[in-house]
Amino acid sequence: MTPLKPAVSLAVLAVSLWLLMSRRLRHDLVGVLSALVLVATGVVTPFALLQDLSSTAVIVLASAMILAGVLSESGFLDLVGDRLAMAIGNEYASALVVMLLTALLSGFVSDVALVLMFMPLIYSLASRFRKPASRYLLALSYAAIVGGRYTMIGTASNVVLESLWIQRFGRTLDIFAPTALGLEEALLGVLVAALAVPLLVKPSRGAQPKLEELGPRSYLIEADVPSGSPLLGMTVKDLREKLGVRVKRVRRIGPAIISRGGSSVLGEGMTLLLQVPKDKVPMLLSEKGLRTSLTGKPLYELLVPSGSPLVNNTINEVNMKLGEVRVVGVSTTRSVRRLSSYSLAPGDALLVEGEEEKVARAASAYGLMPIRGRPLKGLNPRLAVAAVSGLGLAVGASLAGLNMALSFLAGAAVAVALAPAALRRAYTYIEWPTIVFVGTYVAVGQALVLSGLSSYLTLLSSSPFPLFLTSLVLANLAGNVASAALLGPLAVSSPHPITSVLAVAMGASSAFLTPFSHPANLIAYSAGGYEPRDFAIAGTVMVILIGLLTALTLH
């Protein structure tokens, strides 16, 4: 081996870590440039690089992202989370349930996707208990990060370690290999995230509110009580307690308005004008006792400015003009007797149903302002069945001993085959920068071994705990994937490979100390208006507790 190779490997490692920590280049570009330099200097062969780009890690990650995307778009998790939160009246208990659900799902679903899915629920809980959302957004991010560690597919770093294990030993590491330790740490982390982190983080006062946060918290939606409805005979008060909505008016067949008092009994043919909290709108789709104009298409919120040509038009007239985009609800400070005859005023917000491109064209044509960049999701049973079936096949086949890459590829294929709508969006579900980074940056870790530099790092691999500490530091400075890619080759080559791999897995999944160490942290950082010191304080508590548990378990 030429003396140049160790020097090149060290230089690439140092420069790439500096670029990752300084955020001067996107992480996928850092991975590509690092791999190209290693290939150009002969440290890594082109064939080895191609193997990395088609490795188990890349295939499993891409397939898992497709499965998570289908599950996210189905609205199933939103419905489950909201139902659980509704059943609990205590602030801390509600937060604990949401965090626990997030952590458990994170073993199989993208942590970033979970944070995005449950953020509206956090806003709803904050509003219900009259607390700032920043009290729980950081805790939500921590719960998603800490939860993924209990399976080998729960985090990108674990998938990288699984791939390195296969390359080293020619067999897969059990998908639940880290469950015993990972689940203990996940449960401890959830308790700390839900109960302690909100007390450690000061509510944000300096964050600039977004239009979405300033937008309406509820919409007026009409619903009919059909014949045979299980709600027949129920009082208005009972309906409010069951669905979490307010009944503004009750109308029998015809124009007559009757009392909306809590003792009014629901009868066949009645039309209810409901005031529905924004996060409860998707639940109306799954309520069989009411018939609404909701059909299951994506729901978007649009603000009516003073210059819109739709001002003074009734909802019925607006629907005729918008064509395939339909107004299904309105938020206004004015009195509404009947939704179809209500005339729009500046400042009103519309809840519209339709495909994204058609909603965008309608908003542009009539001067309407989008309030939020993503739709309110209702439950799509077909997508939910497709996602659960695909995920079940992937996990089941892996447990049965089938190659993990083939298992998850088959699961993703089944999910998109059962839901043609998901097939058209499969490409967008994949976070391509992460895939490229995983496929290229592994070469840097392998270069340390191939160039002989790993012999100088025997102190790290001689005991699991130094590996844990090093991977934890790297994860918070350069990201969890970089940590696993650099230390994974050392872990699988150590005298105790399983214990060492678990140590790296736990450390790489502990990116709590900075807002830039994990995409989920970055989302919370932006939405909650936190300061870096908030992450440093709360993250230190998380790291100490998890570090102690890891040390006791791996000792």
C-alpha positions as CSV (number, residue, x, y, z in Angstrom):
1,M,0.0,0.0,0.0
2,T,1.4,3.4,-1.0
3,P,1.9,6.0,1.8
4,L,-0.3,8.3,-0.2
5,K,-3.5,6.4,0.5
6,P,-3.6,6.9,4.3
7,A,-2.9,10.6,3.8
8,V,-5.6,11.0,1.2
9,S,-8.1,9.1,3.4
10,L,-7.3,11.4,6.4
11,A,-7.5,14.5,4.2
12,V,-10.9,13.5,2.7
13,L,-12.2,12.7,6.2
14,A,-11.1,16.0,7.7
15,V,-12.4,18.2,4.8
16,S,-15.7,16.3,4.5
17,L,-16.3,16.6,8.2
18,W,-15.6,20.3,8.1
19,L,-18.0,20.8,5.2
20,L,-20.7,18.8,6.9
21,M,-20.3,20.7,10.2
22,S,-20.0,24.2,8.5
23,R,-23.0,23.5,6.2
24,R,-21.1,25.1,3.3
25,L,-22.2,22.4,0.9
26,R,-25.3,20.1,0.9
27,H,-24.5,16.8,2.5
28,D,-25.2,14.8,-0.7
29,L,-22.6,16.9,-2.6
30,V,-20.1,16.3,0.2
31,G,-20.7,12.6,-0.2
32,V,-20.3,12.6,-4.0
33,L,-17.1,14.7,-3.9
34,S,-15.6,12.6,-1.2
35,A,-16.3,9.4,-3.1
36,L,-14.9,10.8,-6.4
37,V,-11.6,11.9,-4.7
38,L,-11.2,8.5,-3.2
39,V,-11.8,6.7,-6.5
40,A,-9.6,9.2,-8.4
41,T,-6.7,8.5,-6.0
42,G,-7.2,4.7,-6.0
43,V,-8.1,4.4,-2.3
44,V,-11.5,3.0,-3.3
45,T,-12.2,1.2,-6.6
46,P,-15.0,2.2,-8.9
47,F,-16.5,-1.2,-8.5
48,A,-16.6,-0.8,-4.7
49,L,-18.3,2.6,-5.1
50,L,-20.9,1.1,-7.4
51,Q,-21.6,-1.6,-4.8
52,D,-22.1,1.1,-2.2
53,L,-24.6,2.9,-4.5
54,S,-26.6,-0.3,-4.9
55,S,-26.1,-1.5,-1.3
56,T,-28.7,-2.9,1.0
57,A,-28.7,0.5,2.9
58,V,-29.7,2.4,-0.3
59,I,-32.5,0.0,-1.3
60,V,-34.0,-0.4,2.1
61,L,-33.9,3.3,2.8
62,A,-35.6,4.2,-0.6
63,S,-38.2,1.5,-0.1
64,A,-38.9,2.5,3.5
65,M,-39.3,6.1,2.3
66,I,-41.9,5.0,-0.2
67,L,-43.8,3.0,2.4
68,A,-43.7,5.9,4.9
69,G,-44.9,8.3,2.2
70,V,-47.9,6.2,1.3
71,L,-48.7,5.8,5.0
72,S,-48.3,9.5,5.7
73,E,-50.6,10.4,2.8
74,S,-53.3,8.0,3.8
75,G,-54.1,10.1,6.9
76,F,-54.2,6.9,9.0
77,L,-51.6,8.1,11.6
78,D,-53.3,11.6,11.8
79,L,-56.6,9.9,12.6
80,V,-55.1,7.6,15.2
81,G,-53.2,10.3,16.9
82,D,-56.1,12.7,17.0
83,R,-58.5,10.0,18.4
84,L,-56.1,9.2,21.2
85,A,-55.5,12.9,22.1
86,M,-59.3,13.5,22.1
87,A,-59.8,10.7,24.6
88,I,-57.4,12.3,27.1
89,G,-58.1,15.5,29.0
90,N,-54.9,16.1,30.8
91,E,-52.1,18.2,29.2
92,Y,-49.2,16.0,30.3
93,A,-51.0,12.8,29.6
94,S,-51.9,13.9,26.1
95,A,-48.3,15.0,25.4
96,L,-47.0,11.7,26.7
97,V,-49.4,9.7,24.5
98,V,-48.5,11.6,21.4
99,M,-44.7,11.3,22.1
100,L,-45.1,7.6,22.8
101,L,-47.0,7.0,19.6
102,T,-44.4,9.0,17.7
103,A,-41.5,7.0,19.2
104,L,-43.1,3.6,18.6
105,L,-44.0,4.4,15.0
106,S,-40.5,5.8,14.4
107,G,-39.2,2.2,14.4
108,F,-40.8,1.7,11.0
109,V,-41.7,5.2,9.7
110,S,-39.5,8.1,8.8
111,D,-38.8,10.3,11.8
112,V,-39.1,13.4,9.7
113,A,-42.4,12.3,8.2
114,L,-43.7,11.7,11.7
115,V,-42.7,15.1,12.9
116,L,-44.5,16.7,9.9
117,M,-47.6,14.5,10.5
118,F,-48.0,15.2,14.2
119,M,-47.1,18.9,14.2
120,P,-50.8,19.9,13.5
121,L,-51.8,17.7,16.5
122,I,-49.3,19.5,18.7
123,Y,-50.7,22.9,17.6
124,S,-54.2,21.6,18.4
125,L,-53.1,20.4,21.9
126,A,-51.3,23.7,22.6
127,S,-54.5,25.6,21.6
128,R,-56.7,23.3,23.7
129,F,-54.6,23.7,26.8
130,R,-53.7,27.4,26.1
131,K,-50.0,26.8,25.9
132,P,-47.5,27.9,23.2
133,A,-46.8,25.2,20.6
134,S,-43.0,25.7,21.2
135,R,-43.6,23.9,24.6
136,Y,-43.9,20.6,22.8
137,L,-42.4,20.9,19.2
138,L,-38.9,20.2,20.4
139,A,-40.1,17.2,22.5
140,L,-41.9,15.9,19.4
141,S,-38.6,16.0,17.4
142,Y,-36.7,14.2,20.3
143,A,-39.4,11.5,20.5
144,A,-39.2,10.8,16.8
145,I,-35.3,10.6,16.9
146,V,-35.1,8.5,20.0
147,G,-37.8,6.1,18.8
148,G,-36.1,4.9,15.6
149,R,-33.2,3.2,17.4
150,Y,-35.1,0.0,18.4
151,T,-35.2,-1.5,14.9
152,M,-32.5,-1.8,12.2
153,I,-34.7,0.1,9.8
154,G,-35.9,2.8,12.1
155,T,-33.1,5.3,11.3
156,A,-30.9,5.9,8.3
157,S,-27.8,5.3,10.5
158,N,-29.1,1.8,11.5
159,V,-29.8,0.9,7.9
160,V,-26.2,1.9,7.1
161,L,-24.9,-0.3,9.9
162,E,-27.1,-3.2,8.7
163,S,-25.6,-2.9,5.2
164,L,-22.0,-2.9,6.6
165,W,-22.8,-6.0,8.6
166,I,-24.1,-7.8,5.5
167,Q,-20.9,-6.8,3.6
168,R,-18.7,-8.1,6.4
169,F,-20.5,-11.3,7.4
170,G,-22.6,-12.2,4.3
171,R,-25.8,-12.4,6.4
172,T,-28.4,-10.0,7.7
173,L,-28.5,-8.7,11.3
174,D,-31.9,-9.4,12.8
175,I,-34.3,-6.4,12.3
176,F,-35.0,-6.4,16.0
177,A,-31.4,-6.9,17.2
178,P,-31.3,-3.5,18.9
179,T,-34.8,-3.7,20.4
180,A,-33.9,-4.8,24.0
181,L,-31.6,-1.8,24.5
182,G,-33.2,0.6,22.0
183,L,-36.7,0.2,23.4
184,E,-35.5,0.9,26.9
185,E,-33.8,4.1,25.7
186,A,-36.8,5.0,23.6
187,L,-39.2,4.8,26.5
188,L,-36.9,6.7,28.8
189,G,-36.4,9.3,26.1
190,V,-40.1,9.7,25.6
191,L,-40.7,10.3,29.3
192,V,-38.0,12.9,29.4
193,A,-39.1,14.5,26.1
194,A,-42.8,14.7,27.2
195,L,-42.4,15.7,30.8
196,A,-39.0,17.3,31.3
197,V,-38.1,19.0,27.9
198,P,-41.2,21.3,28.0
199,L,-40.0,22.6,31.4
200,L,-36.4,23.1,30.2
201,V,-37.3,25.1,27.1
202,K,-38.7,28.6,27.5
203,P,-41.7,29.4,25.3
204,S,-40.6,31.3,22.2
205,R,-41.6,35.0,22.1
206,G,-39.4,36.2,19.3
207,A,-40.5,33.8,16.5
208,Q,-42.4,35.4,13.7
209,P,-45.8,33.8,13.4
210,K,-46.6,32.1,10.1
211,L,-49.7,32.7,8.1
212,E,-50.7,29.1,9.0
213,E,-50.5,29.8,12.7
214,L,-52.4,33.1,12.3
215,G,-55.0,31.4,10.1
216,P,-58.4,30.0,11.2
217,R,-58.6,27.4,13.9
218,S,-62.1,26.1,12.9
219,Y,-64.4,26.0,9.8
220,L,-68.2,26.0,9.4
221,I,-69.2,22.9,7.6
222,E,-72.7,21.6,6.8
223,A,-73.6,17.9,7.5
224,D,-76.9,16.0,7.0
225,V,-78.2,13.3,9.3
226,P,-79.3,10.5,6.9
227,S,-81.8,7.8,7.6
228,G,-80.4,4.9,9.6
229,S,-77.7,7.1,11.1
230,P,-76.3,5.8,14.5
231,L,-76.6,9.4,15.7
232,L,-80.4,9.5,15.5
233,G,-81.8,10.2,19.0
234,M,-78.5,11.7,20.2
235,T,-78.6,15.2,21.6
236,V,-76.6,18.1,20.3
237,K,-74.6,18.0,23.5
238,D,-73.8,14.3,23.0
239,L,-72.6,15.0,19.5
240,R,-70.3,17.8,20.7
241,E,-68.7,15.5,23.3
242,K,-68.4,12.6,20.8
243,L,-66.8,14.6,17.9
244,G,-65.3,17.6,19.5
245,V,-67.4,20.0,17.3
246,R,-69.9,22.7,18.0
247,V,-73.4,22.8,16.5
248,K,-74.1,26.4,15.4
249,R,-77.5,25.8,13.8
250,V,-79.9,22.9,13.3
251,R,-82.2,23.0,10.3
252,R,-85.0,20.6,9.4
253,I,-85.9,19.9,5.8
254,G,-86.8,23.3,4.4
255,P,-85.7,26.8,5.5
256,A,-86.9,26.6,9.1
257,I,-84.2,27.0,11.8
258,I,-84.8,25.3,15.1
259,S,-83.0,25.6,18.5
260,R,-79.3,24.7,18.7
261,G,-79.5,24.1,22.4
262,G,-77.7,21.1,23.9
263,S,-81.0,19.3,24.6
264,S,-82.1,19.3,20.9
265,V,-82.4,15.7,19.6
266,L,-81.0,14.8,16.2
267,G,-83.6,13.5,13.8
268,E,-83.6,12.1,10.2
269,G,-83.2,14.8,7.5
270,M,-81.8,17.5,9.8
271,T,-78.9,19.7,8.4
272,L,-76.3,20.7,11.0
273,L,-74.1,23.7,10.6
274,L,-71.0,22.5,12.5
275,Q,-68.1,24.6,13.8
276,V,-65.2,22.1,13.3
277,P,-61.7,22.7,14.6
278,K,-59.2,22.5,11.7
279,D,-57.5,19.4,13.0
280,K,-60.9,17.6,13.3
281,V,-62.0,18.1,9.7
282,P,-60.5,14.9,8.4
283,M,-62.4,13.0,11.1
284,L,-65.7,13.9,9.5
285,L,-64.8,11.6,6.6
286,S,-64.7,8.6,8.9
287,E,-67.9,9.5,10.7
288,K,-70.6,7.3,9.2
289,G,-73.5,9.0,11.0
290,L,-73.1,12.2,9.1
291,R,-73.2,13.0,5.4
292,T,-71.1,16.0,4.2
293,S,-69.8,17.3,0.9
294,L,-66.3,16.0,1.7
295,T,-65.3,13.3,-0.7
296,G,-61.8,12.4,0.4
297,K,-59.9,14.6,-2.0
298,P,-57.0,16.8,-0.6
299,L,-58.2,19.8,1.5
300,Y,-56.6,23.2,1.2
301,E,-57.1,26.5,3.0
302,L,-57.3,29.8,1.1
303,L,-57.6,33.3,2.4
304,V,-60.0,35.8,0.7
305,P,-58.2,39.2,0.4
306,S,-60.0,42.5,-0.2
307,G,-59.1,42.6,-3.9
308,S,-60.4,39.1,-4.8
309,P,-63.2,39.1,-7.4
310,L,-65.0,36.5,-5.2
311,V,-65.8,39.1,-2.5
312,N,-69.6,39.4,-2.1
313,N,-70.2,36.1,-4.0
314,T,-72.2,33.4,-2.3
315,I,-70.6,30.0,-1.7
316,N,-72.9,28.5,-4.3
317,E,-71.7,31.1,-6.9
318,V,-68.1,30.5,-5.9
319,N,-68.4,26.8,-6.5
320,M,-69.9,27.4,-9.9
321,K,-66.9,29.6,-10.8
322,L,-64.2,27.3,-9.3
323,G,-65.4,24.3,-11.3
324,E,-63.6,21.1,-10.1
325,V,-62.5,22.8,-6.9
326,R,-65.2,23.0,-4.3
327,V,-65.7,25.1,-1.2
328,V,-66.7,22.7,1.6
329,G,-66.2,25.1,4.6
330,V,-65.7,28.7,5.6
331,S,-64.2,30.5,8.5
332,T,-65.6,34.0,9.2
333,T,-66.4,36.3,12.1
334,R,-69.8,37.1,10.6
335,S,-73.1,35.3,11.2
336,V,-73.9,32.3,8.8
337,R,-77.3,30.8,8.6
338,R,-76.8,28.6,5.5
339,L,-73.4,27.8,4.0
340,S,-74.5,27.9,0.3
341,S,-76.1,31.4,0.6
342,Y,-73.3,33.0,2.7
343,S,-71.6,35.9,0.8
344,L,-67.8,36.1,1.2
345,A,-66.1,39.1,2.8
346,P,-62.5,40.1,2.9
347,G,-60.6,38.1,5.6
348,D,-62.7,35.0,5.3
349,A,-60.9,31.7,4.9
350,L,-62.2,29.0,2.6
351,L,-61.7,25.2,3.0
352,V,-61.6,23.9,-0.5
353,E,-61.4,20.3,-1.9
354,G,-59.6,19.4,-5.1
355,E,-56.3,18.3,-6.7
356,E,-53.3,20.5,-5.8
357,E,-52.7,21.8,-9.4
358,K,-56.3,22.8,-9.8
359,V,-56.5,24.5,-6.4
360,A,-53.3,26.4,-7.3
361,R,-54.8,27.6,-10.6
362,A,-58.1,28.6,-9.0
363,A,-56.2,30.5,-6.3
364,S,-54.2,32.4,-8.9
365,A,-57.2,33.2,-11.1
366,Y,-59.3,34.6,-8.2
367,G,-56.6,36.2,-6.1
368,L,-56.8,33.8,-3.2
369,M,-53.9,33.3,-0.8
370,P,-52.9,29.8,0.3
371,I,-52.7,29.6,4.1
372,R,-50.7,26.4,4.3
373,G,-48.4,24.6,1.9
374,R,-49.7,21.2,2.5
375,P,-53.3,19.8,2.5
376,L,-55.4,18.8,5.5
377,K,-55.6,15.0,5.1
378,G,-58.6,12.9,5.6
379,L,-58.5,9.1,6.0
380,N,-57.9,7.4,2.6
381,P,-58.7,3.7,3.3
382,R,-57.1,2.4,0.1
383,L,-53.8,4.1,0.8
384,A,-53.9,3.0,4.4
385,V,-54.5,-0.6,3.4
386,A,-51.7,-0.4,0.8
387,A,-49.2,1.1,3.2
388,V,-49.9,-1.3,6.1
389,S,-49.9,-4.3,3.7
390,G,-46.6,-3.3,2.1
391,L,-45.0,-2.6,5.5
392,G,-46.3,-5.9,6.9
393,L,-44.8,-7.8,4.0
394,A,-41.5,-6.1,4.3
395,V,-41.1,-6.7,8.0
396,G,-42.6,-10.2,7.8
397,A,-40.3,-11.3,4.9
398,S,-37.3,-9.9,6.7
399,L,-38.1,-11.8,9.9
400,A,-38.6,-15.0,7.8
401,G,-35.0,-14.7,6.6
402,L,-35.5,-13.2,3.2
403,N,-32.9,-10.7,2.0
404,M,-33.8,-7.4,3.7
405,A,-33.3,-5.3,0.5
406,L,-35.6,-7.7,-1.5
407,S,-38.1,-7.7,1.4
408,F,-38.5,-3.9,1.5
409,L,-38.4,-3.6,-2.3
410,A,-41.3,-6.1,-2.5
411,G,-43.2,-4.2,0.3
412,A,-42.8,-0.9,-1.5
413,A,-43.9,-2.5,-4.8
414,V,-47.0,-4.0,-3.2
415,A,-47.9,-0.6,-1.6
416,V,-47.8,1.3,-4.9
417,A,-49.5,-1.6,-6.8
418,L,-52.5,-1.5,-4.4
419,A,-52.8,2.3,-4.7
420,P,-52.2,3.6,-8.2
421,A,-52.3,7.2,-6.9
422,A,-49.2,6.4,-4.8
423,L,-47.4,5.0,-7.9
424,R,-47.5,8.5,-9.5
425,R,-46.0,10.1,-6.4
426,A,-43.5,7.3,-5.5
427,Y,-40.5,9.3,-6.8
428,T,-41.4,12.3,-4.6
429,Y,-41.6,10.2,-1.5
430,I,-37.9,9.5,-1.7
431,E,-35.5,12.0,0.0
432,W,-32.9,11.8,-2.8
433,P,-30.2,13.8,-1.1
434,T,-30.2,11.4,1.8
435,I,-30.0,8.4,-0.6
436,V,-27.1,9.9,-2.5
437,F,-25.3,10.7,0.7
438,V,-25.7,7.2,2.2
439,G,-24.6,5.6,-1.1
440,T,-21.4,7.7,-1.4
441,Y,-20.2,8.6,2.1
442,V,-19.9,5.0,3.2
443,A,-16.8,5.0,1.1
444,V,-15.0,7.4,3.5
445,G,-15.5,5.0,6.4
446,Q,-14.3,2.0,4.3
447,A,-11.3,4.0,3.2
448,L,-10.2,4.3,6.8
449,V,-10.1,0.5,7.0
450,L,-8.7,-0.2,3.5
451,S,-5.9,2.4,3.9
452,G,-4.8,0.8,7.2
453,L,-5.7,3.9,9.3
454,S,-8.1,1.7,11.3
455,S,-5.1,0.1,13.1
456,Y,-4.5,3.5,14.7
457,L,-8.1,3.5,16.0
458,T,-8.0,0.3,17.9
459,L,-8.7,2.1,21.2
460,L,-12.1,3.0,19.8
461,S,-13.0,-0.5,18.8
462,S,-11.5,-2.3,21.8
463,S,-14.5,-1.3,23.9
464,P,-18.1,-0.4,23.0
465,F,-18.4,2.7,25.1
466,P,-15.7,4.7,23.4
467,L,-17.5,3.9,20.1
468,F,-20.7,5.1,21.6
469,L,-19.2,8.4,22.7
470,T,-17.4,9.0,19.4
471,S,-20.5,8.2,17.3
472,L,-22.6,10.5,19.6
473,V,-20.2,13.4,19.1
474,L,-20.0,12.8,15.3
475,A,-23.8,12.6,15.0
476,N,-24.3,16.0,16.7
477,L,-21.5,17.6,14.6
478,A,-21.9,16.0,11.2
479,G,-25.2,14.0,11.3
480,N,-26.2,10.4,12.1
481,V,-25.5,8.9,8.7
482,A,-22.0,10.3,8.7
483,S,-21.4,8.9,12.2
484,A,-22.6,5.4,11.2
485,A,-20.7,5.5,7.9
486,L,-17.4,6.5,9.5
487,L,-17.5,4.2,12.6
488,G,-19.5,1.3,11.2
489,P,-16.5,-0.3,9.5
490,L,-14.6,-0.2,12.8
491,A,-17.6,-1.7,14.7
492,V,-18.1,-4.7,12.4
493,S,-14.3,-5.4,12.5
494,S,-14.1,-5.2,16.3
495,P,-13.6,-8.3,18.5
496,H,-17.2,-7.9,19.7
497,P,-19.1,-6.8,16.5
498,I,-22.7,-7.1,17.7
499,T,-22.0,-5.1,20.9
500,S,-20.0,-2.5,18.9
501,V,-22.6,-2.1,16.3
502,L,-25.3,-1.5,18.9
503,A,-23.0,1.0,20.6
504,V,-22.6,3.0,17.3
505,A,-26.4,2.6,16.6
506,M,-27.3,4.1,20.0
507,G,-24.7,6.9,19.7
508,A,-25.6,7.8,16.1
509,S,-29.3,8.0,17.0
510,S,-28.6,10.6,19.8
511,A,-28.5,13.8,17.7
512,F,-30.1,16.0,20.3
513,L,-27.6,18.8,21.0
514,T,-27.9,21.1,18.0
515,P,-30.7,22.1,15.7
516,F,-28.7,21.1,12.6
517,S,-27.7,17.6,13.6
518,H,-30.9,16.0,12.4
519,P,-33.7,17.1,9.9
520,A,-36.4,16.6,12.5
521,N,-34.6,19.1,14.8
522,L,-34.3,21.5,12.0
523,I,-38.1,21.4,11.4
524,A,-38.8,22.0,15.1
525,Y,-36.2,24.8,15.2
526,S,-37.9,26.6,12.4
527,A,-41.5,26.1,13.5
528,G,-40.9,26.7,17.3
529,G,-38.6,29.7,17.1
530,Y,-36.1,28.1,19.4
531,E,-32.6,29.2,20.2
532,P,-29.5,26.9,19.9
533,R,-29.2,27.0,23.7
534,D,-32.6,25.3,24.0
535,F,-31.2,22.3,22.1
536,A,-28.0,22.4,24.2
537,I,-29.9,22.4,27.5
538,A,-32.6,19.9,26.7
539,G,-30.3,17.8,24.5
540,T,-27.7,17.5,27.3
541,V,-30.3,16.0,29.6
542,M,-31.3,13.5,26.9
543,V,-27.7,12.6,26.1
544,I,-26.7,12.1,29.8
545,L,-29.6,9.8,30.6
546,I,-29.2,7.7,27.4
547,G,-25.4,7.6,27.9
548,L,-25.8,6.2,31.4
549,L,-28.3,3.6,30.3
550,T,-26.1,2.6,27.3
551,A,-23.0,2.3,29.6
552,L,-24.9,0.2,32.1
553,T,-26.2,-2.1,29.4
554,L,-23.1,-2.5,27.3
555,H,-20.7,-2.8,30.3
